[in-house]
Amino acid sequence: MPGLNLSIGGKQIVLALSDPQKFRDNTLRLIREIQSEGHNLIVIAVNNPSGYLMDLYEKNGIDTSRLWFIDAITRYAVGKEEKTLPNCVYVNKPGDLTSLSIAVSEILKKRQAEKPVIFLDSVNAMLIYINTVDLSKFFHFVVSKLRILNISGIFLAVEKGLDPVLISQLTSFADEVVDISEINEAASGEDRAEKIQ
């Protein structure tokens, strides 16, 4: 899946669509590729808690020292952080867009010089907690902030689980929409991502 080119002058905002059966593997491959391009990541965790993701990423060879998290699941699921991670900002619940927006702004202020990549782990999971109109507003806010700061972002989604109106809005916010559902682990360096449009 080479070729995302998230550097300055490259593609800044990418909507990555995945097949649900390959979602976890595709997520791991995307993170590996982003890190191989020299980027650090800020993971907005709305699908899985940050502690679980840290363990999963470490087991799969991802350099977790180059990751920061905005965790919207842990407090919601258990009421508090069981184990506080030093590289994590916790918000109360995935539907609290004000807290998520503040957390994004604060972490970008601290990490802006490093030109990190914002990585939202699941557009679909956010739809469990908020409606499509509010989600579109939130994405517009985040994308605008990223563009102003010249920082890249990747929003991962399962295409078949999204409303066509939301897909069209997210597509209009993105510089590129990539279907990563056909990624083949055995691919020999050639780009397996299909552009949609």
Secondary structure in CASP SS format (residue, H / E / C, confidence):
PFRMAT SS
TARGET T0000
AUTHOR 0000-0000-0000
METHOD secondary structure of the structure
MODEL  1
M C 1.00
P C 1.00
G C 1.00
L C 1.00
N C 1.00
L C 1.00
S C 1.00
I C 1.00
G C 1.00
G C 1.00
K C 1.00
Q C 1.00
I E 1.00
V E 1.00
L E 1.00
A E 1.00
L E 1.00
S E 1.00
D C 1.00
P H 1.00
Q H 1.00
K H 1.00
F H 1.00
R H 1.00
D H 1.00
N H 1.00
T H 1.00
L H 1.00
R H 1.00
L H 1.00
I H 1.00
R H 1.00
E H 1.00
I H 1.00
Q H 1.00
S H 1.00
E C 1.00
G C 1.00
H C 1.00
N C 1.00
L E 1.00
I E 1.00
V E 1.00
I E 1.00
A E 1.00
V C 1.00
N C 1.00
N C 1.00
P C 1.00
S H 1.00
G H 1.00
Y H 1.00
L H 1.00
M H 1.00
D H 1.00
L H 1.00
Y H 1.00
E H 1.00
K H 1.00
N C 1.00
G C 1.00
I C 1.00
D C 1.00
T H 1.00
S H 1.00
R H 1.00
L E 1.00
W E 1.00
F E 1.00
I E 1.00
D E 1.00
A C 1.00
I C 1.00
T H 1.00
R H 1.00
Y H 1.00
A H 1.00
V H 1.00
G C 1.00
K C 1.00
E C 1.00
E C 1.00
K C 1.00
T C 1.00
L C 1.00
P C 1.00
N C 1.00
C E 1.00
V E 1.00
Y E 1.00
V C 1.00
N C 1.00
K C 1.00
P C 1.00
G C 1.00
D C 1.00
L H 1.00
T H 1.00
S H 1.00
L H 1.00
S H 1.00
I H 1.00
A H 1.00
V H 1.00
S H 1.00
E H 1.00
I H 1.00
L H 1.00
K H 1.00
K H 1.00
R H 1.00
Q H 1.00
A H 1.00
E H 1.00
K C 1.00
P C 1.00
V E 1.00
I E 1.00
F E 1.00
L E 1.00
D C 1.00
S C 1.00
V H 1.00
N H 1.00
A H 1.00
M H 1.00
L H 1.00
I H 1.00
Y H 1.00
I C 1.00
N C 1.00
T H 1.00
V H 1.00
D H 1.00
L H 1.00
S H 1.00
K H 1.00
F H 1.00
F H 1.00
H H 1.00
F H 1.00
V H 1.00
V H 1.00
S H 1.00
K H 1.00
L H 1.00
R H 1.00
I H 1.00
L H 1.00
N C 1.00
I C 1.00
S E 1.00
G E 1.00
I E 1.00
F E 1.00
L E 1.00
A E 1.00
V E 1.00
E H 1.00
K H 1.00
G H 1.00
L C 1.00
D C 1.00
P H 1.00
V H 1.00
L H 1.00
I H 1.00
S H 1.00
Q H 1.00
L H 1.00
T H 1.00
S H 1.00
F H 1.00
A C 1.00
D C 1.00
E E 1.00
V E 1.00
V E 1.00
D E 1.00
I C 1.00
S C 1.00
E C 1.00
I C 1.00
N C 1.00
E C 1.00
A C 1.00
A C 1.00
S C 1.00
G C 1.00
E C 1.00
D C 1.00
R C 1.00
A C 1.00
E E 1.00
K E 1.00
I C 1.00
Q C 1.00
END
